[in-house]
């Protein structure tokens, strides 16, 4: 077995690579009322998704913070996302407060197609937001909407990464699909975009976008784990293509709302690293170095 056998082994295994810890660009912390609703949706996943989705890290906010510390996660982006107008600014203000009281969390922001988006996004960036979440699927919006054009431009100019859930997984939405988001990239080719879940299930197309746009990255969230391999199998040339862009892949996990232990995602990445052209340099880049650079951890 490559990688840690269980969560208890993760932190020591990572330190064995010569790393100070993990940097996770795709973690979720939400206001308690919103978190309860999200978990209620997953609790009804057999109806919503057609399969069970047991939450592995259900606990209080403080318990979840301590779990990440025990795993050796030394920096992470706590991502929030709205599903209707009026939520974006409130969630952005809430997560700024969360990051202020949790040393490992970097300030983040979110966006939604509404007249106020540029105002509150600009304010968040001025206040130090280092990552933005855009959830096309949950938000149910077209990322090409004119009201968002200035927001994408603002992010491109700022060089702040935006973690974008624009793929069809786990269920297609009206405006999901990498061809839709590529229209945004064509208009804003300098946008630093992290394709959440490696664009699952269009993983090969996501790799094409990484090759085509110099500021596009993939995150590993739920990629290559047993829960998703059937619905989103890795392409046959997955590791060969990773070897072409080893510094454009970052750790993401979807903690806490995953139906398996954190160690399983780390093991998947460790397994890829056994392929030619990858190895420990790739592991160090994915698990720490590239994420630390994107989240500007050295500037804290």
C-alpha positions as CSV (number, residue, x, y, z in Angstrom):
1,X,0.0,0.0,0.0
2,X,1.3,3.5,-0.9
3,X,0.5,6.3,1.5
4,X,-1.0,6.3,5.0
5,X,-3.2,3.3,6.0
6,X,-5.6,5.4,8.1
7,X,-6.1,9.0,9.4
8,X,-3.9,8.3,12.4
9,X,-0.9,7.8,10.1
10,X,-1.4,10.8,7.8
11,X,0.5,13.5,9.7
12,X,3.6,11.4,10.3
13,X,3.6,10.1,6.7
14,X,3.5,13.6,5.3
15,X,6.3,14.7,7.6
16,X,8.3,11.7,6.3
17,X,8.2,13.4,2.9
18,X,10.0,16.4,4.4
19,X,6.9,18.6,4.4
20,X,5.7,20.7,7.4
21,X,2.1,19.5,6.7
22,X,-0.7,19.4,4.2
23,X,-2.3,22.4,2.4
24,X,-5.9,21.7,1.3
25,X,-7.5,24.1,-1.1
26,X,-11.0,22.5,-1.0
27,X,-12.4,22.4,2.6
28,X,-15.8,23.5,3.6
29,X,-16.9,25.4,6.7
30,X,-20.3,27.0,6.7
31,X,-22.6,28.8,9.2
32,X,-24.2,26.2,11.4
33,X,-27.7,26.7,9.9
34,X,-26.3,26.3,6.4
35,X,-24.2,23.3,7.4
36,X,-27.2,21.5,8.8
37,X,-29.1,22.0,5.6
38,X,-26.1,20.7,3.5
39,X,-25.8,17.6,5.7
40,X,-29.6,17.0,5.5
41,X,-29.3,17.0,1.7
42,X,-26.5,14.4,1.9
43,X,-28.5,12.4,4.4
44,X,-31.1,12.1,1.7
45,X,-28.5,11.3,-0.9
46,X,-30.1,8.0,-2.0
47,X,-33.0,10.1,-3.3
48,X,-31.0,13.1,-4.4
49,X,-28.0,11.3,-5.9
50,X,-29.1,7.7,-6.2
51,X,-26.7,6.4,-3.7
52,X,-25.9,6.7,0.0
53,X,-23.5,9.5,1.1
54,X,-22.7,9.1,4.8
55,X,-20.8,12.1,6.2
56,X,-17.5,10.8,7.7
57,X,-16.6,14.0,9.7
58,X,-19.9,15.1,11.2
59,X,-19.2,17.0,14.3
60,X,-19.1,20.5,15.8
61,X,-17.1,23.2,14.1
62,X,-14.4,23.0,16.8
63,X,-14.2,19.2,16.4
64,X,-13.7,19.6,12.7
65,X,-11.0,22.2,13.2
66,X,-9.2,19.8,15.6
67,X,-9.6,16.9,13.2
68,X,-7.8,18.8,10.5
69,X,-5.0,19.7,12.9
70,X,-4.6,16.1,13.9
71,X,-4.3,15.2,10.2
72,X,-1.4,17.7,9.9
73,X,-3.3,20.2,7.7
74,X,-1.4,23.4,8.3
75,X,-3.2,25.6,5.8
76,X,-6.6,25.4,4.1
77,X,-9.2,27.4,2.2
78,X,-12.6,27.2,4.0
79,X,-14.9,27.5,1.1
80,X,-18.5,28.8,1.2
81,X,-21.0,29.0,-1.6
82,X,-24.5,30.6,-2.1
83,X,-27.4,29.1,-3.9
84,X,-29.6,32.2,-4.2
85,X,-29.2,36.0,-4.4
86,X,-28.3,37.8,-1.1
87,X,-26.2,34.9,0.3
88,X,-22.9,35.7,-1.3
89,X,-22.0,38.8,0.8
90,X,-23.3,37.3,4.0
91,X,-21.3,34.1,3.6
92,X,-18.2,36.0,2.6
93,X,-18.5,38.1,5.8
94,X,-19.0,35.0,7.9
95,X,-16.0,33.1,6.5
96,X,-13.8,36.1,7.1
97,X,-14.7,35.8,10.7
98,X,-14.0,32.1,10.7
99,X,-10.6,32.6,9.2
100,X,-9.8,35.4,11.8
101,X,-10.3,32.9,14.6
102,X,-8.7,29.8,13.0
103,X,-5.0,30.2,12.3
104,X,-4.8,27.5,9.6
105,X,-7.7,28.9,7.6
106,X,-7.0,31.6,5.0
107,X,-9.7,34.3,4.3
108,X,-11.9,33.3,1.4
109,X,-14.9,34.7,-0.5
110,X,-17.6,33.6,-2.9
111,X,-19.7,35.0,-5.7
112,X,-23.1,34.8,-7.2
113,X,-24.5,36.6,-10.3
114,X,-26.2,39.6,-8.6
115,X,-25.7,43.4,-9.0
116,X,-23.7,43.6,-5.7
117,X,-21.1,40.9,-6.6
118,X,-18.3,43.2,-7.7
119,X,-18.7,45.4,-4.7
120,X,-18.6,42.7,-2.1
121,X,-15.9,40.7,-3.9
122,X,-13.7,43.7,-4.3
123,X,-14.2,44.5,-0.6
124,X,-13.2,40.9,0.3
125,X,-10.1,41.1,-1.8
126,X,-9.1,44.4,-0.2
127,X,-9.6,42.8,3.2
128,X,-7.2,40.0,2.3
129,X,-9.3,37.2,0.8
130,X,-6.9,34.6,-0.8
131,X,-9.2,32.2,-2.5
132,X,-12.8,32.4,-3.9
133,X,-15.3,29.6,-4.4
134,X,-17.7,29.5,-7.4
135,X,-20.2,26.7,-7.4
136,X,-21.9,26.7,-10.7
137,X,-23.8,23.4,-10.0
138,X,-25.3,24.4,-6.6
139,X,-25.8,28.0,-7.6
140,X,-27.5,27.0,-10.8
141,X,-26.1,30.0,-12.7
142,X,-24.5,30.6,-16.0
143,X,-20.8,31.6,-15.3
144,X,-20.9,33.5,-18.6
145,X,-23.6,35.9,-17.3
146,X,-22.7,39.6,-18.1
147,X,-23.1,40.5,-14.4
148,X,-20.2,38.2,-13.5
149,X,-17.8,39.4,-16.3
150,X,-16.4,42.2,-14.2
151,X,-16.0,39.8,-11.2
152,X,-13.9,37.3,-13.2
153,X,-11.9,40.2,-14.5
154,X,-11.3,41.5,-10.9
155,X,-10.1,38.0,-9.9
156,X,-7.9,37.7,-13.0
157,X,-6.3,41.1,-12.2
158,X,-5.8,40.2,-8.5
159,X,-4.3,36.8,-9.3
160,X,-6.4,35.3,-6.5
161,X,-7.4,31.7,-7.2
162,X,-11.0,30.7,-7.7
163,X,-12.0,27.1,-7.0
164,X,-14.7,26.5,-9.6
165,X,-17.1,23.6,-9.4
166,X,-18.2,23.6,-13.0
167,X,-18.2,19.9,-13.8
168,X,-21.2,17.6,-14.2
169,X,-20.4,15.6,-11.1
170,X,-22.2,14.4,-9.0
171,X,-25.1,15.4,-11.1
172,X,-25.3,17.6,-14.2
173,X,-26.7,21.1,-13.9
174,X,-28.1,23.4,-16.5
175,X,-24.8,25.3,-16.8
176,X,-22.3,22.7,-15.8
177,X,-19.7,21.3,-18.2
178,X,-16.2,22.4,-19.0
179,X,-17.1,23.7,-22.4
180,X,-19.3,26.3,-20.6
181,X,-16.5,27.4,-18.3
182,X,-14.0,27.5,-21.1
183,X,-16.0,30.4,-22.5
184,X,-15.1,32.3,-19.3
185,X,-11.4,31.4,-19.7
186,X,-11.4,32.5,-23.3
187,X,-12.6,35.9,-22.1
188,X,-10.3,35.9,-19.1
189,X,-7.2,33.8,-19.9
190,X,-5.3,35.2,-17.0
191,X,-7.8,33.9,-14.5
192,X,-6.3,31.7,-11.9
193,X,-8.9,28.9,-11.9
194,X,-8.7,25.7,-9.9
195,X,-11.1,23.1,-11.5
196,X,-12.7,21.4,-8.5
197,X,-12.8,17.6,-8.6
198,X,-10.6,17.8,-11.7
199,X,-13.7,18.6,-13.7
200,X,-15.2,15.2,-13.0
201,X,-16.3,13.3,-15.0
202,X,-14.7,15.3,-17.9
203,X,-11.2,14.7,-16.5
204,X,-9.4,14.5,-19.9
205,X,-11.0,17.8,-20.9
206,X,-9.9,19.3,-17.6
207,X,-6.4,18.3,-18.4
208,X,-6.8,19.9,-21.8
209,X,-7.7,23.2,-20.2
210,X,-4.6,23.0,-17.9
211,X,-2.5,22.5,-21.0
212,X,-4.2,25.4,-22.8
213,X,-4.4,28.0,-20.1
214,X,-1.3,28.7,-18.0
215,X,-3.2,29.6,-14.8
216,X,-5.6,26.7,-14.7
217,X,-5.1,24.0,-12.1
218,X,-6.8,20.8,-11.0
219,X,-7.8,19.9,-7.4
220,X,-7.9,16.3,-6.3
221,X,-11.2,16.4,-4.5
222,X,-12.8,13.0,-4.6
223,X,-10.6,12.1,-7.6
224,X,-9.4,8.5,-7.9
225,X,-11.1,7.2,-4.7
226,X,-13.3,4.2,-4.6
227,X,-16.5,6.2,-4.1
228,X,-16.1,7.9,-7.5
229,X,-14.0,5.6,-9.7
230,X,-17.1,3.9,-11.2
231,X,-18.9,7.1,-12.1
232,X,-15.7,9.1,-13.0
233,X,-12.9,6.7,-13.9
234,X,-9.4,8.1,-14.4
235,X,-8.3,8.3,-18.0
236,X,-5.8,5.7,-19.1
237,X,-3.2,8.4,-19.6
238,X,-3.9,10.1,-16.3
239,X,-0.5,9.8,-14.7
240,X,1.3,10.4,-18.0
241,X,-0.5,13.7,-18.4
242,X,0.1,14.6,-14.7
243,X,3.8,14.2,-15.4
244,X,3.5,17.0,-18.0
245,X,2.0,19.4,-15.4
246,X,3.1,18.3,-12.0
247,X,3.0,21.8,-10.5
248,X,-0.6,22.4,-11.6
249,X,-2.3,19.9,-9.3
250,X,-3.3,20.7,-5.7
251,X,-4.8,18.8,-2.8
252,X,-8.5,19.1,-2.3
253,X,-10.7,16.8,-0.3
254,X,-14.2,18.2,0.4
255,X,-13.7,17.7,4.1
256,X,-15.9,17.3,6.1
257,X,-18.7,16.1,3.8
258,X,-16.9,13.0,2.4
259,X,-18.1,9.4,2.7
260,X,-14.7,8.0,3.5
261,X,-11.6,8.8,5.6
262,X,-9.3,11.7,4.6
263,X,-6.4,9.2,4.3
264,X,-8.1,7.6,1.3
265,X,-7.6,10.7,-0.8
266,X,-4.0,11.0,0.3
267,X,-3.4,7.3,-0.6
268,X,-4.9,7.9,-4.1
269,X,-2.4,10.7,-4.7
270,X,0.4,8.6,-3.3
271,X,-0.5,5.9,-5.7
272,X,-0.3,8.2,-8.7
273,X,3.1,9.3,-7.6
274,X,4.4,5.7,-8.2
275,X,4.1,6.3,-12.0
276,X,7.2,7.3,-14.1
277,X,7.9,11.0,-14.1
278,X,6.1,11.8,-10.8
279,X,7.6,10.5,-7.5
280,X,8.2,12.4,-4.3
281,X,8.6,15.8,-6.0
282,X,5.1,15.5,-7.4
283,X,3.8,14.4,-3.9
284,X,5.4,17.4,-2.2
285,X,4.0,19.8,-4.9
286,X,0.4,18.4,-4.7
287,X,0.3,18.0,-0.9
288,X,1.9,21.2,0.1
289,X,4.0,23.4,-2.2
290,X,1.6,24.4,-5.0
291,X,-1.3,24.9,-2.6
292,X,0.9,27.0,-0.3
293,X,1.9,29.2,-3.2
294,X,-1.7,29.6,-4.5
295,X,-3.0,30.5,-1.0
296,X,0.1,32.8,-0.3
297,X,0.8,31.0,3.0
298,X,4.2,32.6,3.2
299,X,2.6,36.0,3.4
300,X,0.7,35.3,6.5
